[in-house]
Each structure stands twice: as C-alpha cells, then as structure tokens.
Amino acid sequence: MFEYGKFLDSEVQREHFTRQELRMNTVGKELMAQRITDHIRKIFLVRKTPPIILKWKPDLTYSGQEGVEAQEKVAY
C-alpha cells in the first residue's frame, strides 16, 4: 500500500487476551512486541541503496588574515 507502512502478522490466540477478551494479556503483549522488534531489525539490516559519499571541500575560513581574526574572536 505505502512504501513506508507495513502490515504485521497479528494472528493471536484466545490465550493471549484477558478473560474479558478486550485487552491483550502480558503474553500477548510480549508476542506483539517481539514481532514488531523483529520487523524493525529486518528494516535496518537491509539497505536498498548504498550511502552517498561526498568529498570534503577545503576549509577556507581559517586561511589568511581573516582566519586569524576569526580564531581570536572565538577564543575569547
């Protein structure tokens, strides 16, 4: 549906809910938390594109007289 949204398998059994069947019990919450954690780990382990590597430009602010004045102002 969306590239940034995913559906998780949420098949849970009756024993994962409280007696009133309205809320998940501790076991059900742990199960869902484990599934979400596994899915997040899969997302971060798979890289679709390599990172962009940029070359650094030489720093021109500290060259010449202007750089010395700038360093003095920063130091005090």
C-alpha distances in whole Angstrom, upper triangle without the diagonal:
4,7,9,7,8,9,13,16,18,20,23,27,29,31,28,29,32,35,33,30,28,28,27,30,31,30,27,26,27,25,22,23,23,20,18,21,21,17,18,21,19,17,20,22,20,20,18,21,25,26,28,31,34,37,39,42,45,46,48,49,51,53,57,58,55,54,57,57,53,54,57,55,52,55,57
4,5,5,7,10,14,17,19,22,25,28,31,32,29,30,33,36,34,31,29,28,28,31,31,30,27,26,27,25,21,22,23,20,18,20,20,16,16,19,17,15,18,20,18,18,16,19,22,23,25,28,30,34,36,38,42,42,45,45,48,50,53,55,52,50,53,53,49,50,53,51,48,51,53
4,6,8,11,14,17,20,23,26,29,32,33,30,31,34,37,36,33,31,30,29,31,31,30,28,26,27,25,22,22,22,19,17,19,18,14,14,17,15,12,15,17,14,14,13,15,18,19,21,25,27,31,33,35,38,39,42,42,45,47,50,52,49,47,50,51,47,48,51,49,46,49,51
4,7,10,13,17,19,22,24,28,31,32,28,29,32,35,34,31,29,28,26,29,29,28,25,24,24,23,20,19,20,17,15,16,16,13,12,15,14,11,13,16,14,14,13,16,19,19,21,24,26,30,32,34,38,38,41,41,43,46,49,51,48,46,49,49,45,45,49,47,44,46,48
4,7,10,14,15,19,21,25,27,28,25,26,29,32,31,28,26,24,23,26,26,25,22,21,22,20,17,17,18,15,13,15,15,12,12,15,14,11,14,17,16,17,16,19,22,22,24,28,30,34,35,38,41,41,44,44,47,49,52,54,51,49,52,52,48,49,51,50,47,49,51
4,6,10,12,15,18,22,24,26,23,24,27,30,29,26,24,23,21,24,24,23,20,19,19,18,14,15,16,12,10,13,13,9,10,13,12,11,14,16,15,16,16,19,22,23,26,29,32,36,37,40,43,44,47,47,49,51,55,56,54,52,54,55,51,51,54,52,49,51,53
4,7,9,12,15,18,21,22,20,21,24,27,26,23,21,20,19,22,22,21,18,17,18,15,12,14,15,11,10,13,13,10,12,15,14,13,17,18,17,20,19,23,26,27,30,33,36,39,41,44,47,47,50,50,53,55,59,60,57,55,58,58,54,54,57,55,52,54,56
4,6,9,12,15,18,19,17,18,22,25,24,21,20,18,16,19,19,17,14,14,15,12,9,11,11,8,8,11,10,8,11,13,12,13,16,18,17,20,20,24,27,28,31,34,37,40,42,45,48,48,51,52,54,56,60,61,58,56,59,59,55,55,58,56,53,55,57
4,6,9,12,16,17,14,16,20,23,23,19,19,18,15,18,18,16,13,14,14,11,9,12,12,8,10,13,12,10,14,16,15,16,19,20,20,23,23,27,29,31,34,37,40,43,45,48,51,52,55,55,57,59,63,65,62,59,62,62,59,58,61,60,56,58,60
4,6,10,12,14,11,13,16,19,19,15,15,14,12,14,15,13,10,11,12,9,7,11,11,9,10,13,13,12,15,18,17,18,21,22,23,26,26,30,32,33,37,40,42,46,47,50,53,53,57,57,58,61,65,66,63,61,63,63,60,59,62,60,57,59,60
4,7,10,12,10,12,16,18,18,15,15,15,12,15,16,13,10,12,13,10,9,13,13,11,13,16,15,15,18,20,20,21,24,25,25,28,29,33,35,36,40,43,45,49,51,54,57,57,60,60,62,65,68,70,67,64,67,67,63,63,66,64,61,62,64
4,7,8,6,9,12,15,15,12,13,12,9,11,13,10,7,10,11,8,9,12,13,11,14,16,16,17,20,21,21,23,26,26,27,30,31,35,37,38,42,45,47,51,52,55,58,58,61,61,63,66,69,71,68,65,68,68,64,64,66,64,61,63,64
4,5,6,8,11,13,14,11,13,12,10,11,13,11,8,12,13,11,12,15,16,15,17,20,20,20,23,25,25,27,29,30,31,34,35,39,41,42,45,48,51,54,56,59,62,62,65,65,67,69,73,74,71,69,71,71,68,67,69,68,64,66,67
4,5,6,8,9,11,8,11,11,9,10,13,11,9,13,15,13,14,17,18,18,20,22,23,23,26,28,28,30,32,33,34,37,38,42,44,45,48,51,54,57,58,62,64,64,67,67,69,72,75,76,73,71,73,73,69,69,71,69,66,67,69
4,5,8,9,11,9,12,11,9,8,10,8,8,12,13,12,13,16,17,17,20,21,22,23,26,27,28,30,32,32,34,37,39,42,44,45,48,51,54,57,58,61,64,64,67,67,68,71,74,75,73,70,72,72,69,68,70,68,65,66,67
4,7,10,11,9,11,9,6,6,8,6,4,8,9,9,10,13,14,14,16,18,19,20,22,24,25,26,28,30,31,34,36,39,41,42,45,48,50,54,55,58,60,60,63,63,64,67,71,72,69,66,68,69,65,64,66,65,61,62,64
4,7,8,5,7,6,4,5,8,8,7,9,12,11,12,15,16,17,18,20,22,22,24,26,27,29,31,32,33,36,38,41,43,44,47,49,52,55,56,59,62,61,64,64,65,68,72,73,70,67,69,69,66,65,67,65,62,63,64
4,5,5,7,6,6,5,9,10,9,11,14,14,15,17,19,20,21,23,25,26,27,29,30,32,33,35,37,39,41,44,46,46,49,52,54,58,58,61,64,63,66,66,67,70,73,74,71,69,71,70,67,66,68,66,63,64,65
4,5,8,9,10,9,12,13,13,15,17,18,18,21,23,23,24,27,28,29,31,33,34,35,37,39,40,43,44,48,50,50,53,56,58,61,62,65,68,67,70,69,71,74,77,78,75,73,74,74,70,70,72,70,67,68,69
4,5,7,10,10,14,15,14,16,19,19,19,21,24,24,25,27,29,29,31,33,34,35,37,39,40,43,44,47,50,50,53,56,58,61,62,65,67,66,69,69,70,73,77,77,74,72,74,73,70,69,71,69,66,67,68
4,6,8,9,13,14,12,13,17,16,16,19,21,21,22,24,26,26,28,30,31,32,34,36,37,40,41,44,46,47,50,53,55,58,59,62,65,64,67,67,68,71,75,75,72,70,72,72,68,68,70,68,65,66,67
4,7,10,13,14,12,13,16,16,16,18,21,20,21,24,25,25,27,29,30,31,33,35,36,39,40,43,45,45,48,51,53,56,57,60,62,62,65,64,66,69,72,73,70,67,69,69,65,65,67,65,62,63,64
4,6,10,11,9,9,13,14,13,15,17,18,18,20,22,23,24,26,28,28,30,32,34,36,37,40,43,43,46,48,50,54,54,57,60,59,62,61,63,66,69,70,67,65,67,66,62,62,64,62,59,60,61
4,7,8,5,6,9,10,10,12,14,15,15,18,19,20,21,24,25,26,28,30,31,34,35,38,40,41,44,46,49,52,53,56,58,58,61,60,62,65,68,69,66,63,65,65,62,61,63,61,58,59,60
4,6,5,6,9,10,11,12,14,16,17,18,20,21,23,24,26,27,29,30,32,35,37,40,42,42,45,48,50,53,54,57,59,59,62,61,62,65,69,70,67,64,66,66,62,61,64,62,58,59,61
4,5,5,6,9,10,10,12,14,15,16,18,20,21,22,24,26,27,28,31,33,36,39,40,40,43,46,48,51,52,55,57,56,60,59,60,63,66,67,65,62,64,64,60,59,61,60,56,57,58
4,5,5,6,9,10,11,12,14,15,17,19,20,21,23,25,26,27,29,32,34,37,39,39,43,45,48,51,52,55,57,57,60,60,61,64,67,68,66,63,65,65,61,60,63,61,57,58,60
4,5,5,6,9,10,11,12,14,15,17,19,20,21,23,25,26,28,31,32,36,38,38,41,44,46,50,51,54,56,56,59,59,60,63,67,68,65,62,64,64,61,60,62,61,57,58,60
4,5,5,6,9,10,11,12,14,15,16,18,20,21,23,24,26,29,31,34,36,36,39,41,44,47,48,51,53,53,56,55,57,60,63,64,61,59,61,61,57,56,59,57,53,55,56
4,6,5,6,9,10,10,12,14,15,16,18,20,21,22,25,28,30,33,34,34,38,40,43,46,46,50,52,52,55,55,56,59,62,63,61,58,60,60,56,55,58,56,53,54,55
4,5,5,6,9,10,11,13,14,16,17,19,20,21,23,26,28,32,33,34,37,40,42,46,47,50,52,52,56,56,57,60,63,64,62,59,61,62,58,57,59,58,55,56,57
4,5,5,6,9,10,11,12,14,16,17,19,20,22,25,26,29,31,32,35,38,40,44,45,48,50,50,54,53,55,58,61,62,60,57,59,59,56,55,58,56,53,54,56
4,5,5,6,9,10,11,12,14,15,17,18,20,23,25,28,30,30,33,35,38,41,42,45,48,47,51,50,52,55,58,59,57,54,56,56,53,52,54,53,49,50,52
4,5,5,6,9,10,11,12,14,16,16,19,22,24,27,28,29,32,35,38,41,42,45,47,48,51,51,52,55,58,60,57,54,56,57,53,52,55,54,50,51,53
4,5,5,6,9,10,11,13,15,16,17,20,22,25,27,28,31,34,37,40,41,45,47,48,51,51,52,55,59,60,57,55,57,58,54,53,56,55,51,52,54
4,5,5,6,9,10,11,13,14,16,19,20,23,25,26,29,31,34,37,39,42,44,45,48,48,49,52,56,57,54,52,54,54,51,50,53,51,48,49,51
4,5,5,6,9,10,11,12,15,17,20,23,24,24,28,30,33,36,37,40,43,43,46,46,47,50,54,55,52,50,52,52,49,48,51,49,46,47,49
4,6,5,6,9,10,11,13,16,18,21,23,24,27,29,32,36,37,40,43,43,47,47,49,51,55,56,54,51,53,54,51,50,53,51,48,49,51
4,5,5,6,9,10,11,14,16,19,21,22,25,28,31,34,36,39,42,42,46,46,48,50,54,55,53,50,53,53,50,49,52,51,47,49,51
4,5,5,6,9,10,13,15,18,19,20,23,25,28,31,33,36,39,39,42,42,44,47,50,52,49,47,49,50,46,45,48,47,44,45,47
4,5,5,6,9,12,14,17,18,19,22,24,27,30,32,35,38,38,42,42,44,46,50,51,49,46,49,49,46,45,48,47,44,45,47
4,6,5,6,10,12,15,17,18,22,24,27,30,32,36,38,39,43,43,45,47,51,53,50,48,50,51,48,47,50,49,46,47,50
4,6,6,8,10,13,15,16,19,22,25,28,30,33,36,37,40,41,42,45,48,50,48,45,48,49,45,44,48,46,43,45,47
4,6,7,10,12,13,13,17,19,22,26,27,30,33,34,37,38,39,42,45,47,45,42,45,46,42,41,44,44,40,42,44
4,6,10,12,13,14,18,20,23,26,28,31,34,35,39,39,41,43,46,49,46,44,46,47,44,43,46,46,42,44,46
4,6,9,11,13,16,19,22,25,28,31,34,35,39,40,41,43,47,49,47,44,47,48,45,44,47,47,43,45,48
4,6,7,9,12,15,19,22,24,28,31,32,35,37,38,40,44,46,44,41,44,45,42,41,45,44,41,43,46
4,7,9,12,15,19,22,25,28,31,33,36,37,39,41,44,47,44,42,45,46,43,43,46,46,43,45,47
4,6,9,12,15,19,21,24,28,30,33,34,36,37,41,44,41,39,42,43,40,40,44,43,40,42,45
4,7,9,13,16,19,22,25,27,30,32,33,35,38,41,39,37,40,41,38,38,41,41,38,40,43
4,6,10,13,15,19,22,23,27,28,30,31,35,38,35,33,36,37,34,34,38,37,34,36,39
4,6,10,13,16,19,21,24,26,27,29,32,35,33,31,34,35,32,32,36,35,33,35,38
4,7,10,13,16,18,21,23,25,26,29,32,30,28,31,33,30,30,33,33,31,33,36
4,6,9,13,15,18,20,22,22,26,29,27,25,28,30,27,27,31,30,28,30,33
4,7,10,12,15,18,19,20,23,26,25,22,26,27,25,25,29,29,27,29,32
4,6,9,12,14,15,16,20,23,21,19,22,24,21,21,25,25,23,25,28
4,6,9,11,13,13,17,20,18,16,20,22,19,20,23,24,22,24,27
4,6,9,10,10,14,17,16,13,17,19,17,17,21,21,20,22,25
4,6,7,8,12,14,13,10,13,15,13,13,17,18,16,18,22
4,6,6,9,11,10,8,12,13,12,13,16,17,16,18,21
4,6,8,10,7,5,9,10,8,10,13,13,13,15,18
4,7,8,7,4,7,9,7,8,11,12,12,13,16
4,7,7,5,8,10,10,11,13,15,15,17,19
4,6,6,7,9,10,11,13,15,16,17,20
4,5,5,6,9,10,11,13,15,16,17
4,6,5,6,9,10,11,12,14,16
4,5,5,6,9,10,11,12,15
4,5,5,6,9,10,11,13
4,5,5,6,9,10,11
4,5,5,6,9,10
4,5,5,6,9
4,5,5,6
4,6,6
4,6
4
